[in-house]
């Protein structure tokens, strides 16, 4: 990769002046913001990390403007940082010093809902919630959903392969993308706006841009697959004796309910107690069970599915996999159960400053993993509280640890080394859904072999030979 | 790409002698078959196309042998053709003259079914049916299914991104692959045996080998996702007045049945008549309706779902989308209905020699497409019979045309030009599920832009700089 000119922006060098002039000439002077005209909000993402001052900030209105901007930066070999809604947690969209930032926020809007094909076509800067609502109005479900839905953008969701609560049934963002329009580093536009589920006319190029955090190309439009609309859910909060029972219930429920389980959120006792004490959430079940599962089955006919859903729980009670269960009798009940899972935000406050892990494992390893992590906490950090929970139906474990002591950085480093060490040993991933960005770059090698990292770099060189796209993110 | 030495195998040149010697040294003499020791069956795939005589034929027993063979060929810049079960229909695995063929057939076996993680780990040469049966014994469904299940291999299914009958519910082969082991052109082994649904630790490298027909690397092992096992299906044969009704029924059924439709096979009248006359299949409904749909809903509880399934058809009858319907009351009924759809083989005989199209379209375009193709047949080929059918739930249209006249090649070229011309105009794909191989290479540009084709070549050069992997397939 390339060493970029260090950018002392108070006395811009000749190269920077040339880039600015070329951008102004290509896009119009008013379209190129610099210095104090760049709002502070574009300098940080939801991880709180503050970036450096960019050379210029662009908000193109059309794909051709993105192409022009990239062509200029390619010619001048100048770094570019693409930005979506800046809700990421890995630093992937945070500006590096002196870069040209391209925000997609003005390229927003639903272009089409194709009812026959069950697809929605959107511009990359469209907020996820806007796309969800357009799908719902047409009777469909845009299955991607995450807490940041009001702020995050579809292009950013795709660039980071966003996950969320419904992955167990509908997959990751990747699984919903049928077509993409991408601008390559040199400004070439790739029109890959496929609407077909079946298309084997050559390699699936679009897949290579998904989850690459803006390092391989800039996503400008997308065709997403829509699923059948749902009218509600059957929801239960379930207490279980051990992790093996969590697995047995999951597999039994999936089989009996024909794969319709749409959320299977596991909370270990420490999480449940924290949520119902520090978090202030009502406890629908006693707080002394080892594990809790929030199970949800969305469908067109929740009332018609109630007997089947209850029968699964009854069987699990008989088998001893389940110790107690509360089935939601109303939307209000279901909201209460979900409040437990959604109380993470409150707990992040209560235990601040926290360290938050987003890791994944083969489901068969998760029970062992939590035991190992607890042992680490007991031995190395006995005074720090840890809460374990996650989208276990798809292998995703979250751990919130806090409050961190004053020597925060030292503790953080030790804890990351220990946790990611367990991740490596058990064949897990150091990033389940948040991506690598800059925050997890030191640990990429814990989940990927050297041969894989070498190949990532080789592909990067093929797609972006001058290394201008989001340099320093994912790999060096 | 590289020009390989022309190989007059009767008088092998010095380079060929050196390659053979190096392979024998690396793998052992008995492992390198040449000349008459190479069975004729490895020279052709199910399209009937006969390839050329290879220099050598290898059947490695382990990944390290694949790696050694590729390292030799890479060093000597010698072409390699990877082979699975040779059931492809696009010529992708057919040997080119003088190549080294690597068959995966001895690397066969199920390594593990992980019940907790719902995954199966197999060697690439494992027949699909063997993997399906191992999944079923463990209570799961390996959802990939196609007619060639007994002969095709999982590695080949992944290399060609196989489709089949259940794509509407479970997706293509790509959607079932969680992890892969791949050997690169230079012999480097990429261990990407991920078991997690959620893993965002850097770019999804494995995805780039799926559907690339052996041109980017050789797949040696795979982790596949398993779905919940099913115990049976609700099945109906349905008569409809027009294509718009086909779409309305599809969307209504998917919504009411919460996405559980597992097959939605459409047969136009000409297909249905041919199947029930030339094909000799019993006709459960009169043969004068414009369109027929075979709709299937697999689940854990077909009896419990019967009322819901019937209610969908009743509503559709009331709306006028459906003119008549027969609901299977037994497995025997369901088998009869499926015999209609599966009678393609008999019809290929009755109308031989045939030309068979495998194209896909946005579902919204399929009605128009069939009208256009019929017009072409009427105007250009009035004496040739055409039958339209397909997995319309996922956009896939098949057309069988025959018998072709004696000047077969001229007619074939004219018909392909006309059909693929319509495909291009309507935003379709020249290959829905069969791939490009050599047969469809002339038409790749009908479905992909020049920028995309250029990028395919760029990626190929990055992964296989000497161009040794399956040269001449997909692109030149």
Interface residues (C-beta under 8 A of the other chain):
Chain A: X114 X115 X116 X117 X118 X119 X139 X160 X161 X163 X167 X168 X171 X172 X174 X175 X184 X188 X189 X190 X191 X192 X194 X195 X196 X197 X198 X199 X200 X201 X202 X203 X204 X205 X207 X208 X210 X211 X212 X216 X227 X228 X229 X230 X247 X251 X254 X255 X256 X257 X258 X259 X260 X298 X299 X300 X301 X304 X308 X360 X361 X362 X363 X364 X391 X394 X395 X396 X427 X428 X429 X430 X431 X432 X433 X434 X435 X436 X440 X444 X447 X448 X449 X451 X452 X453 X455 X456 X458 X459 X461 X462 X463 X474 X475
Chain B: X114 X115 X116 X117 X118 X119 X139 X160 X161 X163 X167 X168 X171 X172 X174 X175 X184 X188 X189 X190 X191 X192 X194 X195 X196 X197 X198 X199 X200 X201 X202 X203 X204 X205 X207 X208 X210 X211 X212 X216 X227 X228 X229 X230 X247 X251 X254 X255 X256 X257 X258 X259 X260 X298 X299 X300 X301 X304 X308 X360 X361 X362 X363 X364 X391 X394 X395 X396 X427 X428 X429 X430 X431 X432 X433 X434 X435 X436 X440 X444 X447 X448 X449 X451 X452 X453 X455 X456 X458 X459 X461 X462 X463 X474 X475
